[in-house]
Structures are given as structure tokens and as C-alpha cells.
């Protein structure tokens, strides 16, 4: 299919990268340097220009486009792009927005703005934060099959109880699959004899209950329901949405906001959240308010450097787990190395959500791991699937290396896949695969 991506920043580049092998992709951006960069690094056509212009959309081939993705950093621009695309032809349109209010307006108005799907960066980031907080020690979390299946990624430290053990010894849970080990630059699909090493990133897929139990064996930290104290630093939209979601879970967090007017506004909107007006980079304030006794500190300020500073200060006064919002993807690994336990990048979160809609229609959910090195996807099995009425062991043998069937759901029940398990038509299957072969896997399954 032909895809037009307007905006060649981190989100647009990630989307173009995920599609360029199997689709005709055209990227439009006003910035000449971005256009040159994406042309050099990816097999796409890149055009310098204004994506809101009908003439520019004509040049990009809007009359032949199946999908238009508006992924610039400006909400209004993205909405105008979608509206302009609809006036020329009728492609499927996806708009990235930051303001949650725009999302709510779009949800109440069928087909408003000419947008078929709207993805809110701030809301999805907050949802990601809450999911990660709810699973102690996890670096990444995603749900599949209406919550029946959970995927989680854990970093294995040298003192982890599974470090040095084989997968057969470590996997003591009935409804859990050790799907992969990400080791240095390699993705390892483990067998029972594979030894889990310190420094590995372990990806597991299974029931929500068993995933949580396994997380508990790796980390003594409390779950969301068990947490006594949660502190959110920063009254940004992400900070606000995170606090609101905590309230929906019945939890009372504390939120620190420096600006008096914003603090007053948040206090009115968050009745179950204690809003403190102060500068959270002041260590005397943190000590005075006993922030060091909290279970987790979430840094959601408007600056990556400030979020890192808050995380370092929180660690210094005794906070065991810190999570920070990091706007620039190139900082994520660095910040996780020097002071933030988990860094959440809003652009990557958004790119993952948008990418899910660009996959084949049979793909119902998608998680992207380790900066697009691997993916976990869910799909409903039909009569043409390689899996239908065939033992999983035989079906997987027909696929490229690096593919693992992690979970099966049937009529609302979870089935843990084994070599002799046979998948039936209508089952939902959750599969792990390395990104280079994901389209082959999706087409076969």
C-alpha cells in the first residue's frame, strides 16, 4: 500500500522505518535536514514541503494513498493534514496529538476533523507509566487479548534469583512463556537449557497473574495496589493524566508542581491527589516532605535534564524506584544508566500505537521492544493461518528463526502453548518475533 507520513521527527521516522520494506512510503517534512537524513537512512521517498498544502499532497501522490499519518509536533498541523487529505481523496487518516482535550472532542464527534484515528501522546504515555508502575521491576509492559495476556520485559541483574539458571529451572509458572532474551546486540529465543545471564533483557508472555508473580520473584518492590506512597513531580499534562489514572485505580498520590496557578488548577481537578506547590529540585523540600519514604517517584517535568536531576535526588534520599519521562530518544539509554530506573519516551510510545494501525488488519495489538528490534503482536486465527489444526512445533518450523508463540486465548480462556498444542480457527494468538521477519510472520499466521 502507499503511505504518506507527514513529519520526519522521531515518530514519523520510526513509522517510515517499520513500513519501508513492504510498502511504498512517502515522507513530507519542512526541514531540509530531516528530509536528507531520512532519504539517506531509509528506503523511502522524502519530500521537503508543507504537508498541509493540497499541492504538496498531490506531489506526494495523495490520489493513490491508502494511508496518511500526520505525525508532526504540532496538533493543529496534524489535524489540518488529515482534513486536507480527505478533501483530495479518501485515505485512512491517523493524527498524532498531544492535547487530551482534542482527543475527547474527536471521540464525541463521529469523523471529526477528517481524522479516522487520533492518538494522544500524553494520554498514552500516562497509561504506559501506570502499567509499568503496576509491575515491579519491569522495563516495558503491554496487555493483549483484553487483558488476559500480559507481556513484560525485565532487566536481569547479577543478584537476580534467575541469573545463572537455565530457563527450565527459572520457569516454574504454569501460564508463562519465556519468549526471548535480548543479549547485547542479539535476540536469543531460549530453549529449556539456555542459561539466563546477568545483563540480559528477559521477555515473558503469559497470564497477568503469573506475570505479576514472576515479577515478585525478581523484585521486592510493591505493586500499584500495595504501594503506600507515590510521588509525581511535574504538573504537565502527562503528570496530570498519570495522577488521574491513579485516582481511577483508587490510589491517592502526591503531585509536586512549582507554578502556583497550575498547582491550584490541578488541586481542583484531582480531588484525591495531594498537590504540593514547590520546586522538587530542592532537596530540602524532598527531605522535609519525606519523599525518600515513597515507593516510587515519577518525574514528569517539561525538561529531560530536570527529570534526570529529580530522579538522582530521589535516589540520593532513599527512593528505590524512579521513572522519568524522556522526550529525546537518544537520551533514554544514558539516563537509565546514570539515574532513572525506567525512562519512558512519549514519541516511542506514540509511534508504537500508530504502527499498530499500519499493520495488516488482522493484527489486533502490537508491542515494540528494544527500539524496534523485536515485536509482540496479537491476531485472530483464520482458516488460512499456518497454525490452524497443526501442532505448534510443526508450524513454527515453517517460519523464520526467532518466532515464539507466547499465548493463546480461546473463548475468553488462556491456553499456555506447548509443542503439541493445536490452534483452532477463531483463537487469538500472541506471538514474539524479531522485527526483520515480522511481516513474513504476520502474513503466514
N, C-alpha and C positions, 0 to 999 in steps of 0.2 A: 504494500500500500504506500501511497505518497503522504508524507507527514511534513507539515510546516511547523517549525519551532521558532517562536519569536522571543528573543532574549538568549544570549550566549554566555550568561553567567554560569555559576556552578550548577544550578538546577537545569538550565537548558542544555549545557554541555553533557551532563550526566544522562539526560533523556536521549539526546542525539547518539551518545555512545552506546546506549542499550539497544538502539534500533538500527544502527547503520549497516549491520551485517545482512539484514534480511528485508530491509525496506528502503525506499527512496526518500531520503531525508534532506530537507532544505532548511537552513538556519538563517534567520534575519536578525541583524543587530546594528545599532547605530555606531558602535565603537569599532573603528577600523582594526585596532589591535586584537580585539576579541575575534573578529572575523578572520584575520590572518592566522591566529592561533588555532582556531577550531578547524580551519581548512588544512593546516599542516598536520594536525594530530589525528583527525578523523576522516573517514571516507564519506563526507557529506558535501553538498553544495552550500556554500556560505555567501550571503549577500549583505553588503553594507547598505543600510537604509532604515526607514521608519516603518515598522510593521503595522501601524495604524492607517497607513496610506493604501487606498484601493489600488493605486498604480503599482506600488511595491508588491502587494499581494498578487496582482496579476503577473508580475515578473517572477514571483516565486512559484507560480503555477497553481493558484488557488482553484481554478476551474477543474483541476484534476486531483485535488487534495481530498483524502479521506479523513484526515485528522489535522486539526490546528491546535497547538499547545502554546498558550500565552504565558511566558514564564519570566517576564522582566521583574525588576524590584519595585515597580510602581503599580498599585492596584488599578488605578483608573486606566492606565495604558493597557493593561491586560484585558479589562472589560471591553474597551473600545476595539481592541484587536478582534475579539470574538464577535462583537456586533458587526464590525466591518466585513469579516469573513462570511457571515450569514447573509449580508446584503448582496454579495457576489455569487455565492453558491450555497450549498447546504452541507458542509463538512461537519463532523463531530468536533465540538469545541471544548477545550479544558482551560480554565483560567486559574492561575495561582493568585491568591490574595492574602494579605496579612490581617486586615481588619475582620474580626469575627462578626461585626455588625453587618458587613456586606454579605457574608455567608448566610446569616439569619434572614436577611431581606430576600436573597435569592431563593432560599428554601421555601419561603412563603409565597413566592410568585413563580408559577409554572413557566419555565423557559425564559425567565427574566434576563435582560441584557444580551440575549443571544448566546448564553453560556449553557452548555449541556451538563458539564460537571465543574463544580467550583471546589477548590482545595484550599483550606485555610491554614497557612503556615503556623500561626501562633497556636491555634487550637490543636492541631496535630502534634506539635511539639510538646504542649502541655500533656496531652494524652500519653505520649511516649514517656515523658518523665514519670507520670503516675504508674505506668506499667512497670518501669524499671525499679522504682522505689518499692513496689509491691513484691519484688522477687529479690531477696537479699543476695548480694554478690554478683548479680547478673550485669553484663555489659549491654546486652540487647535482648529484647523480649518482643514476641508477637503472638497473636492468637489466631487460630484457624477453626473452621467448622463451627461457627457460632459459639466459640469459647470452649468447646470440648477438647481441643488440641492446643497445646502451648509449645512454642519454640523458644529456646533460651540459649544464650551464649555466655560462657563463663571463662574467665582467665584462671588458669591453674597455677597457683603459687608453689614455691618449694615446700611450704609447710601444709599444703592441701592434703587431706586424707586419701585422695585418689592419685596423687603424684607418685610415680614409680609402680603403680599397679597396672595389671592388664585390664582391658575392657571387660573381660569375663568376670574378673574379681570385683571391679568397681560397679558394674551394672547389676544391682540387686533389686531393681524395681520392676514390677510386673508390666506396667504400661509406660515404658520409657525406652527410647531407642537412642543410642549414642551414634548420631548421624555422621559426625565429622570431627577431625582435629585440624585446626589451622596452625601450622607449624612453620615459623619463619615465612618463606615465600611459597610454601607448598600447602595444598589441601589434601589431607590424608583421610580416606574412607577406611575406618578401622575394622579389623576382624576381632574375634574374641581374644586373640593372642597379642594384639597391638598394645604396647606399653604407653601409658599416658605420662608425658614428661612435663616437668615444671616449665612454664612459659608457653605451653600450648593454649590455644583457644578452643574450648570444647563446646560443640553444638549438640544439644539434645532436643528431641521431639517426643512428646508424649502427653499423657493426661495432665491437666492443670494440677491435680493433687500430687501425682508422683513427681512432677517437675518442681513443685514447691518443696516436697520432702527432700528431693535431691539437693536443692539449693540450701536447705537447712543443714545438710551434712557438710557442706563446703564452707558455710559462713554462720557465725553465731549471731549475726545481726538480726533484728526483729523484722517481721513482715509489716505491711502497712497497718493491718489491724492491731498488731502488737506494739506499734511504735507509741511511745509516751510523749515524744516531743519532736515536732517537725518545724524547721525554720526556713522560710522563703525570704531571700534577700533580693529586693527589687520589685517595685510595683509596676513593671512593664506589663504589656498585655499577656505575655507568656506567664509572668508571675501571677497575675490576677486569675487567668484561666486555670492554672495549677491549683491555686487555693480554692477556687470554686469547685473543681473536681474533687478535691479532698473533702470539702463540705458535703458533696453528694455521697461520699463514702461514709459519712457520719464522723469525720475527723475534724478536730479543731487545731489548726496550725497557727504559727505566728508569722506575720509578714512585716518586714522592715522596709520602710520607704522614706527617703530623705526629703522629698518635696512635700511641704505642708498641705497644699491644695490636693495633690494626688493622694496623699495619705488619708485625708478627710473623705475624699470620694470613695476610696477603697473600703474604708470603715463602714460607709453607708451601704455598699454593695455586697459586703461579705459579713453577714451578721454573726457567723460562727467562727470568724477568724479574728485574732487579736492583732490589730495593726499598730505598729510602733513607728513613730516619726523620729528617725535618727539616721546617722551615717554608719552603715555596717562595716565600713573600712576602719572605723575607730575601735581599736582592740579593747580600750577601757569600757566602751559600751558593751561589747560582746561578753566581757568578763562580768560586768555588772548585771547583765540580764541572764547570766548562767547559760549562754548559748553552748558552751562546752559540754553541757549535760544532755544536749539534744541527740537524737538518734541519727538524724541526717540534716545537712544544710544544703539547700538548693539555691545556687547563685544564678539569678535571672536579671542581672543589671543590663544596661544598654552598652556595655563595653566588655570585650573579651578580657582585656587586661584587668579590669576591676573584678570580673568574675573569678579570675585566677587568684587575685590578691585575697578576696574574701575566702576562697577555698583554702589557701595557705594559712590564713589567720585562724580559720575554723579548726584546721588540723593542729595548729600550734596549741590551741587551748583545750584540745582533747576530743573533738568531734571525730567519730570513727569513719563516717562515710560522707563524702561530698559529691554533689552532682552539679555540673555547671553548663550553662548554655554557651556554646562557642559558635559565633557567627561565621568565622572563616575556617573552612575545612582543613586548610594546611596547618592550622594550629592544634587540631584535635589530638594527634599523637603526642605532640610536645607537651601539651597541657596535662594529658593523662600520665605522662612520665614524671612531671615535676610537682603535681599538686592536686589535680582533680581526679577523683576515683572514676567517674564516668562523665564524659563530655558528650553533650547532645548538640548536634549541628542542625539547626532548623532547615537549612537548604537541603541537606541529605534526606531528612525526614519527608520533606515536600516532594523531592524527586522520586523517592520510593513510592509514595502514594500515587503520583501521576503516572509513573511507569506501570503500575498495576493496571491502569485503564488502557494502556497502549498494548498490552499483551493480547493474545488471542482471546476471544470472548469466553472460551471455556475456562480460562483461568479466573478463579473466584477470589483469590487473595495471594499476596506476594510479600515476601520479606527479602531485603537485600543485605548481605553480610559482608563485613570487612571491605567496605568501599568498592562494592560490585565484584568481588572475587567469587562469590557464590550466592545462590538464591534458594529460597524455600518457597514453593508455590503449592496452591491447593486447586484442584479441579474435580469436576464431576465426571465419572467414567461413563462413556457411551459404548455402543456396540462396536465401534471402530477402534477402540483402545487396544493396545498391545497386551494390556493386563487382563482383559476380560476372560474369565474361566481358564486362566493359565496360572500355574504356580509362580509366585513372585520370583523365585530363584531363576526360573527359565526365562521369564520376561525381561528381567534385568540383564541377563546375559546377552540379550539382543541390543542393548543400549550402550552408549559410550561409557568408559570408565568414569567413576566419580558420581554415580547416581545411587541414592538410597531412598527407599520407600519408608518414611518415618512413622506414618499413622494412617489408619483407615477408619472412617465412620460410616455406619450403616443404620438407617432408621433411628438416628439420634443416639446410637451406641458406639463406643470406641472399641476398635479391634486393633490389637498390637500385631503388626505384621511379622510373620516368620517365613522361612523359605518356602514352605508348602502352602501358605495361605493363598487362597484363590479370591480374586476381587470380582465382584458382581456388578452388573450394569446398575447405575444409579448411586453406587458408592462414592463417597468423597475421599480422595487420596491426597495426602500431604507428602511432598517429595523434596528431598535435598538434591541439588545438582550444582556443579561448577558452572559459572556464568558462560564460558565459551560454548557449552553444549546445551544450554537451557532451551533454545528454540527447537533443537532436534528432539529433546525430551518432551516438550510440550506438544509437538506435532504427533509423536508416537503414542503418547499416553492420553 
